[in-house]
Amino acid sequence: MIRRFIERLNQRERILALLVGGVVFALINLFLWSWLLDAISNSRRVVATRKLARNEQVVYMREGDLWAKREKWLREHQPAYHGASDASALLDQLKQVASKYKLLIENPAIGNGETNATYQSVFASIEMKSPWQELVHFLYDVQSPESFIVFESVNVMIDPADPTQMRGKFKIARWYAPANVGKSK
């Protein structure tokens, strides 16, 4: 049937049919190879992602005791959240450390911070002007692992009016245990 159809065509029609068939064959091949190469590329990406996840899991399994000890330490030492009064207590603590180095806190502001599965926080935003040595001592004294205090935002620059002084803007937060986690776990 196909042979009879081809025999009925003249030479120009046969060449044209061959060219159209060749172009269709090339386009189908191009589409299939493109799809195949994309599938291979996606598969390699998935394999690389899974290898990375597997390597992380191996590290977590190998260091499982360390992470269990850290979680236990956090449950035992992370303070419980008592409400909005914790923000003013944080500001009082910052003022106390600042007074130790004779630093003046300007424009204090307090508020409730972020709440998520690992912590809930309160924050104090402050500005201060001081010599850099005292500022460094203040930053050092405020932070320690047992205090659960985090500098969420720090902007320190030389005071344009007095080059011997530093001017800083800080957003300082204290992280409390999440509401749904008790210390008796």
Buried (B, 14 or more C-beta within 10 A) or exposed (E): EEEEEEEEEEEEEEEEEEEEEEEEEEEEEEEEEEEEEEEEEEEEEEEEEEEEEEEEEEEEEEEEEEEEEEEEEBBEEBBEBEEEEBBEBBBEBBBEBBEEBEBEBEEBEBEBBEEEEEBBBBBBBBBBBBBEEBBBBBBEBBEEEEBBBBEEEEEBEEEEEEEEBBBBBBBBBBBBBBEEBEEEE
